[in-house]
Structure formats: structure tokens, C-alpha cells
């Protein structure tokens, strides 16, 4: 049984679409490899950072609540 021939959406090279291939169905195996980024690691937060983020989130929630439920 022959596998379907696809064209990679990134590099435009032809490849065989085999079952169990990791990555996307429209990308060749070389282009499907996930890119390594350094931004995926989170830095630990101290108590002051957590509190300020919590207060900012609460202010956002309150503003959205006022916009959604205020009767004018």
C-alpha cells in the first residue's frame, strides 16, 4: 500500500504521509520538529509579585463585571 504524497506547507518539499508521523499532516518530518524556545520556562514568583498580580486580576475582573452588568 502506497502512502499519499503531500507537499510541505513550510518548505514546499514532497513527503510521504505515513501513519503515526509526529507533527502536522501538512508538514514534512523536518519542519514538524517543535522549535525550542526559552520563554516556556516560568520564573518563580515571590509573595510581592503574586500579590500584585492577584490585585491586578481582581481589578480586571471588577472592570469587566461593571462593563457587563451595569445598567445604563
Residue pairs with C-beta under 8 A, 6 or more apart in sequence:
3 16
3 17
3 18
4 16
4 17
5 14
5 15
5 16
5 17
6 14
6 15
6 16
6 17
6 25
6 26
7 13
7 14
7 15
8 14
8 15
8 26
8 27
8 28
8 31
9 24
9 26
9 27
9 31
10 27
10 28
10 31
11 28
11 30
11 31
13 28
15 28
15 29
17 25
21 29
21 32
22 29
22 32
23 29
23 31
23 32
23 33
24 32
45 53
